[in-house]
Amino acid sequence: MTIADTTLAVFTLFNSLRFLAYVPQIAKAIKDQSGAEAISFGTWALFLASHASAMAYAIENQGDWKMASLFLSNALGCGTILLIAAWKRSRHRRRRAEQAVRAAGNPFNANCRLTIALLAIGVGLHGVALAQTAAPGVVAITPEEMKWTTQGGLAAPGMEQLNLIGDPAKPGPYTLRLKFPKGLRIPPHTHPDSREVTILTGTFATGYGETFDTAKLKILPAGSFYTEPANVPHYIEIEEDTILQVSGMGPSGRRPVNTPGIAK
């Protein structure tokens, strides 16, 4: 058996087993009594779009129906979770609306209840559709084709920003790059979305907290990775000219934390 055969066998095995990972989530969604609020339509819709596009790629580009069937099974798992969550959420909202009306002494008739249910389902499906349309398309660009700008939702004075996929100022997933000059400091701030960051070049330092404390800075050379959880204060210092790649879910932005001074 060649290395190619081995890697294909491992790929097939684990992608087949991946469907089993959806079973606990499906069971949890079925048992949920709080409207499946913990299930993110956007996240699962992106998973669905990813598996569907991979299936199309396997068919059209590779002519591999076995690989396509693996991605189809995963897409069906994601779709099942979305449908259950939409049904649970619509039923939960309908019950809450009926309880509110009964508490006000004005019971709904059957037509009103049906209208609310249909509206709730429509809102849920519309959210899924928006998330799917927000999924990034095919992108393949060289460094020479990338257009940097000094203006951007996350760029500060002295920085440059490059949007690769999406727009951090708008709803939906995005991936961008930020270019920092040596010596730049950005005081404690937060972002409304959770972000994943990779240091592509240079040396970068970051710390967490509402006060800039140089003793707590962690030096991150090129190739390092770190996260910026939503609404968690953090600060940065640029040791060398640096380029970062950042991924998150818009709309994003930078909110300063009002703290006096910088701790030494």
N, C-alpha and C positions, 0 to 999 in steps of 0.2 A: 504493500500500500504506500503510495507516494504521500509527500507532505500535503499536496493539494487535496488528495482524497481524505486525509485525516482531518484537515481543517474544515472541509465540507461536511464530514460526518459530525464533527463537534458542533458546527453551526446549525445543522439540521436538528441535532438532539436538543440543544438548549432552546432553540426557537420553538420546537415542539412542546417542550416542557413549560415555556413561558406562558402558554395558555392557562396552565394550572394556577398561575399566580393571580389570574383574574377571578378564580372561583371564590376565594374568601371575600374579595371586594363585592362580588355579586351577591353572595349570601348576606353580607353586612348591609348592603343597600336594601335587600328585600325585608330584613328584620327592622330596619330603621323606622322609628316612629316620630322623628323630628323633622321630616321633610327632606332628608338626605342633604342637609345644608353643608355637610363636610365634604361632599363630592364637588369638585371644581369642573363645571361644564367646559371651560376654556382648555384646561389641561387635558382632559380625556378626549375632547374634540381634536386637539393637536395630535394625540396618540393615534386616534382613528385616521386622521389625514395622513400621518406618517406611514402607517401600515398600508393604507390604500395606495399611496404613491409608490411604496416599495413593491407592492404586488403588481402595479402597472409596469414598473421598471423591469421586474422579473419576466413579465410576459412579452413586452414590446422590445426590450433591449437584449435580454438573455435567452428568451424562448424557453425558459425553465418553469414548467408548470408545477413541479414539486415545490420549488421555492415560493412560487406564487401562492400555492395552497397554504403554506406556513403563515405567510403574511395575511392571507384571507382569514385564517382562524383567529389570529390576534386582532384583526379589525372587527370581527364579529364579537369578540369578547369586549372590546371597547364600546362598540355600538350597543351591546346589551346593557352595560353599566349606564350609559347615557339615557337609554330609554327608561330603565327602572328609576333612575334618579329624577327624570322629568315627570314621570307618573307620580312618584312619591311626593315630589315638591308641589305639584299641582293639587294633589289631594290634601296635603297639609295646609296649603294656603286657602283652599276652599273651606276646610273645617274651621280655620281661624276666622274667616270672613263670616261664616254662619254663626259662630259663637258670638262675634261682636254684634251682629244684628239682633240675635236673641237677647243679648244683654241690654240692648237699647229698646227692647219691647216691640220690634218690628220684624217679624219672621219673614224669611225669603219664601217665595213660591218656587215651584220646581223649575220654571223657566229661568228665573234669576240665578239659581244654583248652576244650571247647565251653562249659562252665559259666562259665569265666573270661571268654571272649570275650563271651558274652551279658551278663554282669554289667558289663563295661567299656562295652559299647554302651548299656546301660541307664543307667549313670551319666552318660555323655555326653549322651544325649537328655534326661535329667532336668535337667542343667545348662542346656541350651538352653531347655527349658520354663520353668524358673525365671526365666531372663533375659527371656523373652518376657512372662511375667506381671508382671515388674517394670517393664516399659515404661510410662511415664506415659500416662494417659488424657487426655481433653479437659479443659482448664482454661481458664476465662475469668472473671477476677475484677477488680474495680475497687479502687483504693487504699482506698476506704472499707470494703470487705469484708475487707481483709487484717487478720489478728489478730496483732499483735506480742506477744512474750513476753520477759521477762528471763531465762527459763530455757531452755537449749538446749545441745546437745552442743558447739557452737562459740562460745557466748556467754561473755564474760568480765564481771567486775564493771563496771557502767556501760554495758554493751552491751545491745542488744535483737536478737532473732532472729525471723525469719519464714520458715517452710518453705512454699515454693510448690508443689514437686513432690517426692515421696519424703520420706525421712527419713535424714539423714546418719549416724544411729546404726545403720541397718540396711543390709543388702546391697542394691545396686541404684543406679540413677542418681538424683541429687537436684539441685534448684535451690532456693536459699534467698537471703534478703536479711539483711544485718547492718547495724545502725545503731550508729555510734560517736559518742561525745561529743568535742568539741574538747579537745585536750590529752592524750588517752589514749595511752599507750605500751604496746605488748606486746613483751616481750623475745624473743630468738631462740627459735624453735620450729619444729616440722615437722608435716606431716600425712601419714598413710599412703597417701593417694590423690592423684593429680594433679588440680589444680583450676584453673578458668578464672574470672577475676574482672573485672567491669566496674564502674567507679566511676559511680554514677548521679547523686549530688549531693555537694557539698562538695569538700574538697581532702585528699588522702590521700598519705602518703609511705611507701615501703617500701624495704628493702635486703636483700641476701642475704649470709649468713655466720653463723658461730657466735658472733660478738660484735656487740653493738649499736654501730654506728659511724655517728654522725650525718652524717659527711662523705660516706658512701656512700648516703645516702637519696636516692631519686628522687621528686620531687614529681609527683603524678598528679592533675590537676584532673578535674572532672566530664567524663564521656565517654571517659576513658582506659580502657585494658585491660592486664592483665598476667596472668602465670601463676605458679602455685605448684607446681612439680614435686614428685612424691612423695618424701618424706624429705629434701628440700633445706631446710636451715635458712634462715629469713628472719625479719624483724622489721618492725614498723610504728609509725608515729607519725601522729596525727590533727591536721592543721593547722586544719581547720574541721569542724563537725558533718558527718558523712559517712554515706552509705548505699551499700553495695556489693551487687552481685548475684553469687553464687558458684554454680558448677556443678561437680559431681564425681561420683565413683562410691563409694558407701558400702560397708562401714562406714568412716566418717571419724572424726576427732578431732584434738585438739591436744596435742602432746607437747613439753614445754619442753626446751630445750637448756641444760644446766647450765654457764653461763659466768659468771665474776666480773665485775661492774661494767658500765659503759657507756662506750664510747670517745667522746671529745669531738672 
